[in-house]
Amino acid sequence: MIEQIDPYIKLFRERAEHLDAEGAPHDPDEPLILLASLMGNEEGALSEHAMNVLTEIGGQLYREGLRRRLDRLAE
């Protein structure tokens, strides 16, 4: 299974490095917006399993974003 995942992790890392090299601003809400847009556009085309996996990813991103916001408020 790790052999199937590794190429995608590499792509994620390369994309992150590219964004850093561009000096792109870091907006923690942007991945949620992109994911929600994808899910809305592809609803009905994606399997229930794929939608569940994407929902899990969105939940994790949302939770991390909320944690960051709360940490900033506590400062």
PDB file of N, CA, C and O in Angstrom:
ATOM      1  N   MET A   1       0.816  -1.196   0.000  1.00  0.00           N
ATOM      2  CA  MET A   1       0.000   0.000   0.000  1.00  0.00           C
ATOM      3  C   MET A   1       0.860   1.261   0.000  1.00  0.00           C
ATOM      4  O   MET A   1       0.531   2.233  -0.680  1.00  0.00           O
ATOM      5  N   ILE A   2       1.949   1.257   0.748  1.00  0.00           N
ATOM      6  CA  ILE A   2       2.808   2.434   0.815  1.00  0.00           C
ATOM      7  C   ILE A   2       3.365   2.782  -0.570  1.00  0.00           C
ATOM      8  O   ILE A   2       3.581   3.954  -0.876  1.00  0.00           O
ATOM      9  N   GLU A   3       3.595   1.771  -1.399  1.00  0.00           N
ATOM     10  CA  GLU A   3       4.106   2.034  -2.749  1.00  0.00           C
ATOM     11  C   GLU A   3       3.087   2.811  -3.575  1.00  0.00           C
ATOM     12  O   GLU A   3       3.464   3.595  -4.447  1.00  0.00           O
ATOM     13  N   GLN A   4       1.788   2.599  -3.306  1.00  0.00           N
ATOM     14  CA  GLN A   4       0.743   3.308  -4.036  1.00  0.00           C
ATOM     15  C   GLN A   4       0.597   4.743  -3.546  1.00  0.00           C
ATOM     16  O   GLN A   4       0.233   5.630  -4.319  1.00  0.00           O
ATOM     17  N   ILE A   5       0.875   4.973  -2.284  1.00  0.00           N
ATOM     18  CA  ILE A   5       0.693   6.291  -1.682  1.00  0.00           C
ATOM     19  C   ILE A   5       1.904   7.187  -1.920  1.00  0.00           C
ATOM     20  O   ILE A   5       1.755   8.390  -2.132  1.00  0.00           O
ATOM     21  N   ASP A   6       3.079   6.617  -1.887  1.00  0.00           N
ATOM     22  CA  ASP A   6       4.316   7.384  -1.948  1.00  0.00           C
ATOM     23  C   ASP A   6       4.398   8.366  -3.118  1.00  0.00           C
ATOM     24  O   ASP A   6       4.832   9.498  -2.907  1.00  0.00           O
ATOM     25  N   PRO A   7       4.006   7.994  -4.333  1.00  0.00           N
ATOM     26  CA  PRO A   7       4.101   8.977  -5.428  1.00  0.00           C
ATOM     27  C   PRO A   7       3.236  10.218  -5.180  1.00  0.00           C
ATOM     28  O   PRO A   7       3.601  11.319  -5.592  1.00  0.00           O
ATOM     29  N   TYR A   8       2.113  10.048  -4.520  1.00  0.00           N
ATOM     30  CA  TYR A   8       1.236  11.186  -4.243  1.00  0.00           C
ATOM     31  C   TYR A   8       1.800  12.057  -3.130  1.00  0.00           C
ATOM     32  O   TYR A   8       1.705  13.283  -3.192  1.00  0.00           O
ATOM     33  N   ILE A   9       2.384  11.437  -2.117  1.00  0.00           N
ATOM     34  CA  ILE A   9       3.039  12.213  -1.065  1.00  0.00           C
ATOM     35  C   ILE A   9       4.158  13.038  -1.682  1.00  0.00           C
ATOM     36  O   ILE A   9       4.352  14.198  -1.318  1.00  0.00           O
ATOM     37  N   LYS A  10       4.891  12.447  -2.610  1.00  0.00           N
ATOM     38  CA  LYS A  10       5.962  13.168  -3.303  1.00  0.00           C
ATOM     39  C   LYS A  10       5.384  14.349  -4.079  1.00  0.00           C
ATOM     40  O   LYS A  10       5.961  15.436  -4.066  1.00  0.00           O
ATOM     41  N   LEU A  11       4.258  14.149  -4.752  1.00  0.00           N
ATOM     42  CA  LEU A  11       3.624  15.250  -5.480  1.00  0.00           C
ATOM     43  C   LEU A  11       3.198  16.363  -4.535  1.00  0.00           C
ATOM     44  O   LEU A  11       3.368  17.542  -4.845  1.00  0.00           O
ATOM     45  N   PHE A  12       2.639  15.990  -3.372  1.00  0.00           N
ATOM     46  CA  PHE A  12       2.227  16.998  -2.392  1.00  0.00           C
ATOM     47  C   PHE A  12       3.433  17.803  -1.923  1.00  0.00           C
ATOM     48  O   PHE A  12       3.371  19.029  -1.833  1.00  0.00           O
ATOM     49  N   ARG A  13       4.527  17.112  -1.624  1.00  0.00           N
ATOM     50  CA  ARG A  13       5.740  17.785  -1.163  1.00  0.00           C
ATOM     51  C   ARG A  13       6.271  18.726  -2.243  1.00  0.00           C
ATOM     52  O   ARG A  13       6.634  19.867  -1.958  1.00  0.00           O
ATOM     53  N   GLU A  14       6.314  18.238  -3.486  1.00  0.00           N
ATOM     54  CA  GLU A  14       6.810  19.071  -4.584  1.00  0.00           C
ATOM     55  C   GLU A  14       5.933  20.302  -4.784  1.00  0.00           C
ATOM     56  O   GLU A  14       6.439  21.393  -5.047  1.00  0.00           O
ATOM     57  N   ARG A  15       4.622  20.127  -4.659  1.00  0.00           N
ATOM     58  CA  ARG A  15       3.715  21.268  -4.813  1.00  0.00           C
ATOM     59  C   ARG A  15       3.938  22.280  -3.695  1.00  0.00           C
ATOM     60  O   ARG A  15       3.956  23.486  -3.940  1.00  0.00           O
ATOM     61  N   ALA A  16       4.110  21.787  -2.463  1.00  0.00           N
ATOM     62  CA  ALA A  16       4.373  22.671  -1.325  1.00  0.00           C
ATOM     63  C   ALA A  16       5.672  23.438  -1.542  1.00  0.00           C
ATOM     64  O   ALA A  16       5.734  24.639  -1.281  1.00  0.00           O
ATOM     65  N   GLU A  17       6.703  22.757  -2.014  1.00  0.00           N
ATOM     66  CA  GLU A  17       7.979  23.417  -2.274  1.00  0.00           C
ATOM     67  C   GLU A  17       7.827  24.466  -3.364  1.00  0.00           C
ATOM     68  O   GLU A  17       8.423  25.540  -3.279  1.00  0.00           O
ATOM     69  N   HIS A  18       7.036  24.167  -4.387  1.00  0.00           N
ATOM     70  CA  HIS A  18       6.792  25.115  -5.472  1.00  0.00           C
ATOM     71  C   HIS A  18       6.066  26.355  -4.942  1.00  0.00           C
ATOM     72  O   HIS A  18       6.422  27.482  -5.288  1.00  0.00           O
ATOM     73  N   LEU A  19       5.052  26.143  -4.106  1.00  0.00           N
ATOM     74  CA  LEU A  19       4.321  27.270  -3.524  1.00  0.00           C
ATOM     75  C   LEU A  19       5.247  28.132  -2.679  1.00  0.00           C
ATOM     76  O   LEU A  19       5.174  29.360  -2.728  1.00  0.00           O
ATOM     77  N   ASP A  20       6.120  27.490  -1.900  1.00  0.00           N
ATOM     78  CA  ASP A  20       7.089  28.236  -1.085  1.00  0.00           C
ATOM     79  C   ASP A  20       8.042  29.037  -1.966  1.00  0.00           C
ATOM     80  O   ASP A  20       8.333  30.199  -1.682  1.00  0.00           O
ATOM     81  N   ALA A  21       8.528  28.407  -3.041  1.00  0.00           N
ATOM     82  CA  ALA A  21       9.467  29.073  -3.945  1.00  0.00           C
ATOM     83  C   ALA A  21       8.807  30.272  -4.622  1.00  0.00           C
ATOM     84  O   ALA A  21       9.466  31.280  -4.880  1.00  0.00           O
ATOM     85  N   GLU A  22       7.502  30.165  -4.913  1.00  0.00           N
ATOM     86  CA  GLU A  22       6.762  31.273  -5.523  1.00  0.00           C
ATOM     87  C   GLU A  22       6.494  32.390  -4.528  1.00  0.00           C
ATOM     88  O   GLU A  22       6.185  33.520  -4.907  1.00  0.00           O
ATOM     89  N   GLY A  23       6.619  32.057  -3.247  1.00  0.00           N
ATOM     90  CA  GLY A  23       6.262  33.027  -2.221  1.00  0.00           C
ATOM     91  C   GLY A  23       4.759  33.174  -2.080  1.00  0.00           C
ATOM     92  O   GLY A  23       4.261  34.208  -1.636  1.00  0.00           O
ATOM     93  N   ALA A  24       4.041  32.122  -2.466  1.00  0.00           N
ATOM     94  CA  ALA A  24       2.582  32.154  -2.390  1.00  0.00           C
ATOM     95  C   ALA A  24       2.144  32.301  -0.934  1.00  0.00           C
ATOM     96  O   ALA A  24       2.697  31.654  -0.046  1.00  0.00           O
ATOM     97  N   PRO A  25       1.150  33.153  -0.694  1.00  0.00           N
ATOM     98  CA  PRO A  25       0.683  33.312   0.677  1.00  0.00           C
ATOM     99  C   PRO A  25       0.083  32.004   1.194  1.00  0.00           C
ATOM    100  O   PRO A  25      -0.505  31.228   0.440  1.00  0.00           O
ATOM    101  N   HIS A  26       0.248  31.783   2.489  1.00  0.00           N
ATOM    102  CA  HIS A  26      -0.288  30.574   3.107  1.00  0.00           C
ATOM    103  C   HIS A  26      -1.656  30.900   3.692  1.00  0.00           C
ATOM    104  O   HIS A  26      -1.763  31.601   4.698  1.00  0.00           O
ATOM    105  N   ASP A  27      -2.688  30.389   3.056  1.00  0.00           N
ATOM    106  CA  ASP A  27      -4.054  30.575   3.532  1.00  0.00           C
ATOM    107  C   ASP A  27      -4.587  29.211   3.918  1.00  0.00           C
ATOM    108  O   ASP A  27      -4.902  28.409   3.038  1.00  0.00           O
ATOM    109  N   PRO A  28      -4.699  28.919   5.216  1.00  0.00           N
ATOM    110  CA  PRO A  28      -5.132  27.596   5.642  1.00  0.00           C
ATOM    111  C   PRO A  28      -6.558  27.247   5.206  1.00  0.00           C
ATOM    112  O   PRO A  28      -6.929  26.073   5.211  1.00  0.00           O
ATOM    113  N   ASP A  29      -7.362  28.247   4.828  1.00  0.00           N
ATOM    114  CA  ASP A  29      -8.721  27.969   4.376  1.00  0.00           C
ATOM    115  C   ASP A  29      -8.782  27.580   2.896  1.00  0.00           C
ATOM    116  O   ASP A  29      -9.762  26.981   2.453  1.00  0.00           O
ATOM    117  N   GLU A  30      -7.754  27.913   2.141  1.00  0.00           N
ATOM    118  CA  GLU A  30      -7.759  27.639   0.697  1.00  0.00           C
ATOM    119  C   GLU A  30      -7.954  26.157   0.364  1.00  0.00           C
ATOM    120  O   GLU A  30      -8.755  25.845  -0.517  1.00  0.00           O
ATOM    121  N   PRO A  31      -7.250  25.224   1.037  1.00  0.00           N
ATOM    122  CA  PRO A  31      -7.493  23.812   0.719  1.00  0.00           C
ATOM    123  C   PRO A  31      -8.935  23.389   0.976  1.00  0.00           C
ATOM    124  O   PRO A  31      -9.477  22.573   0.231  1.00  0.00           O
ATOM    125  N   LEU A  32      -9.563  23.929   2.014  1.00  0.00           N
ATOM    126  CA  LEU A  32     -10.967  23.607   2.284  1.00  0.00           C
ATOM    127  C   LEU A  32     -11.872  24.113   1.172  1.00  0.00           C
ATOM    128  O   LEU A  32     -12.804  23.425   0.755  1.00  0.00           O
ATOM    129  N   ILE A  33     -11.595  25.305   0.701  1.00  0.00           N
ATOM    130  CA  ILE A  33     -12.394  25.882  -0.382  1.00  0.00           C
ATOM    131  C   ILE A  33     -12.235  25.046  -1.647  1.00  0.00           C
ATOM    132  O   ILE A  33     -13.220  24.740  -2.319  1.00  0.00           O
ATOM    133  N   LEU A  34     -10.992  24.675  -1.971  1.00  0.00           N
ATOM    134  CA  LEU A  34     -10.754  23.842  -3.154  1.00  0.00           C
ATOM    135  C   LEU A  34     -11.439  22.487  -3.029  1.00  0.00           C
ATOM    136  O   LEU A  34     -12.047  22.002  -3.984  1.00  0.00           O
ATOM    137  N   LEU A  35     -11.339  21.879  -1.854  1.00  0.00           N
ATOM    138  CA  LEU A  35     -11.942  20.571  -1.633  1.00  0.00           C
ATOM    139  C   LEU A  35     -13.464  20.648  -1.715  1.00  0.00           C
ATOM    140  O   LEU A  35     -14.090  19.805  -2.357  1.00  0.00           O
ATOM    141  N   ALA A  36     -14.062  21.640  -1.077  1.00  0.00           N
ATOM    142  CA  ALA A  36     -15.511  21.798  -1.121  1.00  0.00           C
ATOM    143  C   ALA A  36     -15.996  22.037  -2.551  1.00  0.00           C
ATOM    144  O   ALA A  36     -17.036  21.518  -2.955  1.00  0.00           O
ATOM    145  N   SER A  37     -15.244  22.817  -3.303  1.00  0.00           N
ATOM    146  CA  SER A  37     -15.594  23.080  -4.700  1.00  0.00           C
ATOM    147  C   SER A  37     -15.532  21.799  -5.518  1.00  0.00           C
ATOM    148  O   SER A  37     -16.437  21.506  -6.299  1.00  0.00           O
ATOM    149  N   LEU A  38     -14.465  21.043  -5.335  1.00  0.00           N
ATOM    150  CA  LEU A  38     -14.330  19.761  -6.044  1.00  0.00           C
ATOM    151  C   LEU A  38     -15.491  18.841  -5.712  1.00  0.00           C
ATOM    152  O   LEU A  38     -16.102  18.253  -6.606  1.00  0.00           O
ATOM    153  N   MET A  39     -15.796  18.716  -4.427  1.00  0.00           N
ATOM    154  CA  MET A  39     -16.870  17.815  -4.015  1.00  0.00           C
ATOM    155  C   MET A  39     -18.222  18.269  -4.581  1.00  0.00           C
ATOM    156  O   MET A  39     -19.029  17.445  -5.012  1.00  0.00           O
ATOM    157  N   GLY A  40     -18.457  19.568  -4.575  1.00  0.00           N
ATOM    158  CA  GLY A  40     -19.707  20.076  -5.136  1.00  0.00           C
ATOM    159  C   GLY A  40     -19.814  19.839  -6.627  1.00  0.00           C
ATOM    160  O   GLY A  40     -20.874  19.470  -7.133  1.00  0.00           O
ATOM    161  N   ASN A  41     -18.708  20.054  -7.332  1.00  0.00           N
ATOM    162  CA  ASN A  41     -18.708  19.875  -8.786  1.00  0.00           C
ATOM    163  C   ASN A  41     -18.794  18.409  -9.196  1.00  0.00           C
ATOM    164  O   ASN A  41     -19.350  18.088 -10.247  1.00  0.00           O
ATOM    165  N   GLU A  42     -18.249  17.526  -8.378  1.00  0.00           N
ATOM    166  CA  GLU A  42     -18.170  16.111  -8.742  1.00  0.00           C
ATOM    167  C   GLU A  42     -19.204  15.240  -8.037  1.00  0.00           C
ATOM    168  O   GLU A  42     -19.215  14.022  -8.215  1.00  0.00           O
ATOM    169  N   GLU A  43     -20.072  15.855  -7.239  1.00  0.00           N
ATOM    170  CA  GLU A  43     -21.092  15.076  -6.541  1.00  0.00           C
ATOM    171  C   GLU A  43     -21.925  14.300  -7.558  1.00  0.00           C
ATOM    172  O   GLU A  43     -22.387  14.866  -8.548  1.00  0.00           O
ATOM    173  N   GLY A  44     -22.110  13.048  -7.320  1.00  0.00           N
ATOM    174  CA  GLY A  44     -22.822  12.181  -8.250  1.00  0.00           C
ATOM    175  C   GLY A  44     -21.877  11.442  -9.178  1.00  0.00           C
ATOM    176  O   GLY A  44     -22.188  10.344  -9.638  1.00  0.00           O
ATOM    177  N   ALA A  45     -20.719  12.040  -9.457  1.00  0.00           N
ATOM    178  CA  ALA A  45     -19.726  11.382 -10.307  1.00  0.00           C
ATOM    179  C   ALA A  45     -18.765  10.550  -9.479  1.00  0.00           C
ATOM    180  O   ALA A  45     -18.235   9.542  -9.947  1.00  0.00           O
ATOM    181  N   LEU A  46     -18.544  10.986  -8.228  1.00  0.00           N
ATOM    182  CA  LEU A  46     -17.636  10.259  -7.342  1.00  0.00           C
ATOM    183  C   LEU A  46     -18.417   9.192  -6.573  1.00  0.00           C
ATOM    184  O   LEU A  46     -19.603   9.354  -6.285  1.00  0.00           O
ATOM    185  N   SER A  47     -17.739   8.124  -6.255  1.00  0.00           N
ATOM    186  CA  SER A  47     -18.368   7.068  -5.474  1.00  0.00           C
ATOM    187  C   SER A  47     -18.646   7.554  -4.059  1.00  0.00           C
ATOM    188  O   SER A  47     -18.080   8.550  -3.608  1.00  0.00           O
ATOM    189  N   GLU A  48     -19.516   6.843  -3.374  1.00  0.00           N
ATOM    190  CA  GLU A  48     -19.796   7.178  -1.980  1.00  0.00           C
ATOM    191  C   GLU A  48     -18.525   7.057  -1.147  1.00  0.00           C
ATOM    192  O   GLU A  48     -18.278   7.871  -0.257  1.00  0.00           O
ATOM    193  N   HIS A  49     -17.722   6.039  -1.439  1.00  0.00           N
ATOM    194  CA  HIS A  49     -16.462   5.859  -0.722  1.00  0.00           C
ATOM    195  C   HIS A  49     -15.543   7.061  -0.936  1.00  0.00           C
ATOM    196  O   HIS A  49     -14.957   7.571   0.018  1.00  0.00           O
ATOM    197  N   ALA A  50     -15.416   7.512  -2.181  1.00  0.00           N
ATOM    198  CA  ALA A  50     -14.553   8.663  -2.472  1.00  0.00           C
ATOM    199  C   ALA A  50     -15.065   9.907  -1.750  1.00  0.00           C
ATOM    200  O   ALA A  50     -14.272  10.675  -1.205  1.00  0.00           O
ATOM    201  N   MET A  51     -16.378  10.113  -1.742  1.00  0.00           N
ATOM    202  CA  MET A  51     -16.941  11.263  -1.040  1.00  0.00           C
ATOM    203  C   MET A  51     -16.673  11.164   0.460  1.00  0.00           C
ATOM    204  O   MET A  51     -16.380  12.170   1.106  1.00  0.00           O
ATOM    205  N   ASN A  52     -16.772   9.960   1.013  1.00  0.00           N
ATOM    206  CA  ASN A  52     -16.491   9.773   2.438  1.00  0.00           C
ATOM    207  C   ASN A  52     -15.028  10.078   2.756  1.00  0.00           C
ATOM    208  O   ASN A  52     -14.732  10.704   3.774  1.00  0.00           O
ATOM    209  N   VAL A  53     -14.122   9.642   1.899  1.00  0.00           N
ATOM    210  CA  VAL A  53     -12.695   9.913   2.107  1.00  0.00           C
ATOM    211  C   VAL A  53     -12.436  11.414   2.017  1.00  0.00           C
ATOM    212  O   VAL A  53     -11.715  11.967   2.847  1.00  0.00           O
ATOM    213  N   LEU A  54     -13.010  12.068   1.031  1.00  0.00           N
ATOM    214  CA  LEU A  54     -12.823  13.512   0.887  1.00  0.00           C
ATOM    215  C   LEU A  54     -13.431  14.269   2.068  1.00  0.00           C
ATOM    216  O   LEU A  54     -12.884  15.280   2.506  1.00  0.00           O
ATOM    217  N   THR A  55     -14.556  13.782   2.579  1.00  0.00           N
ATOM    218  CA  THR A  55     -15.167  14.391   3.755  1.00  0.00           C
ATOM    219  C   THR A  55     -14.260  14.248   4.970  1.00  0.00           C
ATOM    220  O   THR A  55     -14.147  15.172   5.774  1.00  0.00           O
ATOM    221  N   GLU A  56     -13.617  13.096   5.106  1.00  0.00           N
ATOM    222  CA  GLU A  56     -12.668  12.893   6.207  1.00  0.00           C
ATOM    223  C   GLU A  56     -11.495  13.869   6.087  1.00  0.00           C
ATOM    224  O   GLU A  56     -11.069  14.463   7.077  1.00  0.00           O
ATOM    225  N   ILE A  57     -10.987  14.025   4.883  1.00  0.00           N
ATOM    226  CA  ILE A  57      -9.884  14.973   4.653  1.00  0.00           C
ATOM    227  C   ILE A  57     -10.336  16.389   5.008  1.00  0.00           C
ATOM    228  O   ILE A  57      -9.613  17.129   5.677  1.00  0.00           O
ATOM    229  N   GLY A  58     -11.530  16.759   4.559  1.00  0.00           N
ATOM    230  CA  GLY A  58     -12.060  18.082   4.867  1.00  0.00           C
ATOM    231  C   GLY A  58     -12.226  18.296   6.361  1.00  0.00           C
ATOM    232  O   GLY A  58     -11.929  19.376   6.874  1.00  0.00           O
ATOM    233  N   GLY A  59     -12.698  17.276   7.061  1.00  0.00           N
ATOM    234  CA  GLY A  59     -12.855  17.369   8.507  1.00  0.00           C
ATOM    235  C   GLY A  59     -11.525  17.581   9.204  1.00  0.00           C
ATOM    236  O   GLY A  59     -11.426  18.376  10.139  1.00  0.00           O
ATOM    237  N   GLN A  60     -10.507  16.873   8.751  1.00  0.00           N
ATOM    238  CA  GLN A  60      -9.173  17.027   9.338  1.00  0.00           C
ATOM    239  C   GLN A  60      -8.622  18.432   9.068  1.00  0.00           C
ATOM    240  O   GLN A  60      -8.054  19.063   9.960  1.00  0.00           O
ATOM    241  N   LEU A  61      -8.790  18.911   7.844  1.00  0.00           N
ATOM    242  CA  LEU A  61      -8.320  20.263   7.511  1.00  0.00           C
ATOM    243  C   LEU A  61      -9.069  21.317   8.313  1.00  0.00           C
ATOM    244  O   LEU A  61      -8.470  22.272   8.806  1.00  0.00           O
ATOM    245  N   TYR A  62     -10.381  21.142   8.443  1.00  0.00           N
ATOM    246  CA  TYR A  62     -11.190  22.097   9.188  1.00  0.00           C
ATOM    247  C   TYR A  62     -10.763  22.124  10.649  1.00  0.00           C
ATOM    248  O   TYR A  62     -10.617  23.193  11.243  1.00  0.00           O
ATOM    249  N   ARG A  63     -10.562  20.940  11.224  1.00  0.00           N
ATOM    250  CA  ARG A  63     -10.158  20.852  12.629  1.00  0.00           C
ATOM    251  C   ARG A  63      -8.809  21.544  12.842  1.00  0.00           C
ATOM    252  O   ARG A  63      -8.627  22.261  13.826  1.00  0.00           O
ATOM    253  N   GLU A  64      -7.878  21.333  11.934  1.00  0.00           N
ATOM    254  CA  GLU A  64      -6.561  21.972  12.052  1.00  0.00           C
ATOM    255  C   GLU A  64      -6.683  23.486  11.923  1.00  0.00           C
ATOM    256  O   GLU A  64      -6.037  24.229  12.662  1.00  0.00           O
ATOM    257  N   GLY A  65      -7.510  23.943  10.985  1.00  0.00           N
ATOM    258  CA  GLY A  65      -7.718  25.381  10.824  1.00  0.00           C
ATOM    259  C   GLY A  65      -8.356  26.000  12.054  1.00  0.00           C
ATOM    260  O   GLY A  65      -7.972  27.094  12.469  1.00  0.00           O
ATOM    261  N   LEU A  66      -9.328  25.311  12.643  1.00  0.00           N
ATOM    262  CA  LEU A  66      -9.970  25.804  13.850  1.00  0.00           C
ATOM    263  C   LEU A  66      -8.967  25.863  14.999  1.00  0.00           C
ATOM    264  O   LEU A  66      -8.951  26.831  15.759  1.00  0.00           O
ATOM    265  N   ARG A  67      -8.130  24.832  15.129  1.00  0.00           N
ATOM    266  CA  ARG A  67      -7.109  24.824  16.179  1.00  0.00           C
ATOM    267  C   ARG A  67      -6.182  26.023  16.017  1.00  0.00           C
ATOM    268  O   ARG A  67      -5.830  26.669  17.004  1.00  0.00           O
ATOM    269  N   ARG A  68      -5.785  26.326  14.789  1.00  0.00           N
ATOM    270  CA  ARG A  68      -4.893  27.468  14.548  1.00  0.00           C
ATOM    271  C   ARG A  68      -5.556  28.776  14.916  1.00  0.00           C
ATOM    272  O   ARG A  68      -4.928  29.654  15.507  1.00  0.00           O
ATOM    273  N   ARG A  69      -6.838  28.910  14.563  1.00  0.00           N
ATOM    274  CA  ARG A  69      -7.563  30.139  14.908  1.00  0.00           C
ATOM    275  C   ARG A  69      -7.649  30.315  16.424  1.00  0.00           C
ATOM    276  O   ARG A  69      -7.429  31.406  16.950  1.00  0.00           O
ATOM    277  N   LEU A  70      -7.968  29.231  17.106  1.00  0.00           N
ATOM    278  CA  LEU A  70      -8.078  29.297  18.570  1.00  0.00           C
ATOM    279  C   LEU A  70      -6.729  29.615  19.200  1.00  0.00           C
ATOM    280  O   LEU A  70      -6.657  30.366  20.173  1.00  0.00           O
ATOM    281  N   ASP A  71      -5.674  29.053  18.656  1.00  0.00           N
ATOM    282  CA  ASP A  71      -4.331  29.345  19.176  1.00  0.00           C
ATOM    283  C   ASP A  71      -4.002  30.829  19.009  1.00  0.00           C
ATOM    284  O   ASP A  71      -3.416  31.438  19.904  1.00  0.00           O
ATOM    285  N   ARG A  72      -4.374  31.408  17.876  1.00  0.00           N
ATOM    286  CA  ARG A  72      -4.120  32.837  17.644  1.00  0.00           C
ATOM    287  C   ARG A  72      -4.917  33.698  18.609  1.00  0.00           C
ATOM    288  O   ARG A  72      -4.420  34.715  19.094  1.00  0.00           O
ATOM    289  N   LEU A  73      -6.155  33.295  18.888  1.00  0.00           N
ATOM    290  CA  LEU A  73      -6.983  34.054  19.825  1.00  0.00           C
ATOM    291  C   LEU A  73      -6.427  34.004  21.241  1.00  0.00           C
ATOM    292  O   LEU A  73      -6.579  34.949  22.015  1.00  0.00           O
ATOM    293  N   ALA A  74      -5.784  32.895  21.566  1.00  0.00           N
ATOM    294  CA  ALA A  74      -5.231  32.709  22.920  1.00  0.00           C
ATOM    295  C   ALA A  74      -3.957  33.509  23.133  1.00  0.00           C
ATOM    296  O   ALA A  74      -3.534  33.711  24.271  1.00  0.00           O
ATOM    297  N   GLU A  75      -3.343  33.967  22.051  1.00  0.00           N
ATOM    298  CA  GLU A  75      -2.065  34.699  22.171  1.00  0.00           C
ATOM    299  C   GLU A  75      -2.267  36.082  22.727  1.00  0.00           C
ATOM    300  O   GLU A  75      -1.301  36.828  22.892  1.00  0.00           O
TER     301      GLU A  75
END
